[in-house]
Every structure is written in C-alpha cells, then in structure tokens.
Amino acid sequence: MKINCHTFNLWYPPYLNGGLSKDVSELAGEHLNSCLSCKAAADKIENLIEKKLHPSEDPFFYTRLVARLDKGRINWRSSILRPALAYTLVLALSLSMGISLGVYFHSTITTQSLYLSSEDDYVINSDVSELDLIFCDETL
C-alpha cells in the first residue's frame, strides 16, 4: 500500500516522535524515501529543529547584548537628582517667602501698636474714663 503526500504530511510529526505503529511507520518511511518533495520538506523541518535545539554560537552575541542593554539603560543620577533638586528649590523658596511675610506682618503689627493716636494717648494718660468722655457735656 502506498500513501499520498497529504497523508504523509499528517503522519510526519508523529513519525518523527515515534508515535506511529510499526506498519504505519514503515509506510511513511517508504514514502519519504520515494518522494523527493516530501524528502526536501522533511530535511528543511529537521534542519530547523536542529538549529532550534542546538544553536550555533555567535561570537558577537555578548557585544550586541551589552549594546542593546546600554541603549535602554536609564541614567539614574539625572533621573533621581533632578526631581530632588526641584523639590529642594521649591521648599527653600517657600520657606524664604514664609519668613519674609512673617517678618513683614510682625513689623506692621508692632509699629501700629507703638504709634498711638492723640485720642488714645489722652484716654490712657487721663483720669477720665471712656464713659465720661461719651456723656461729657461739650461745654466743659
């Protein structure tokens, strides 16, 4: 009994793994020896499998790997120091603005309390109370 190329293509993977019965395996082997197109396809498949299982060593593999890793490497110094410097500058600016505003408002309040109006000075230094001033007759 002979098999066609389509049937061989279905049987080829189990043929390679030894998953066919003895009779079917002999039929697949006979077809593989007699059919040139199936033999060429089987050789290509076996070469691909061999390359995947036992790759040849590339002398420049390590060099290319290091170059690719360096290309994607992040410069940690600049990526960490830039935000830290920005946060430090914002903090210093906020602190200096807070101190200057505090000094300004403190000096404004202090100077206002030092300079009393003449009416306040009269009330503080006289024996007359505020009620006396309110109910005081203007003719006095």
Secondary structure, 3 states (H helix, E strand, C coil): CCCCHHHHHHHHHHHHHCCCCHHHHHHHHHHHHHCHHHHHHHHHHHHHHHHHHCCCCCCCHHHHHHHHHHHCCCCHHHHHHHHHHHHHHHHHHHHHHHHHHHHHHHHHHHHHHHCCCHHHHHHHHCCCCHHHHHHCCCCC
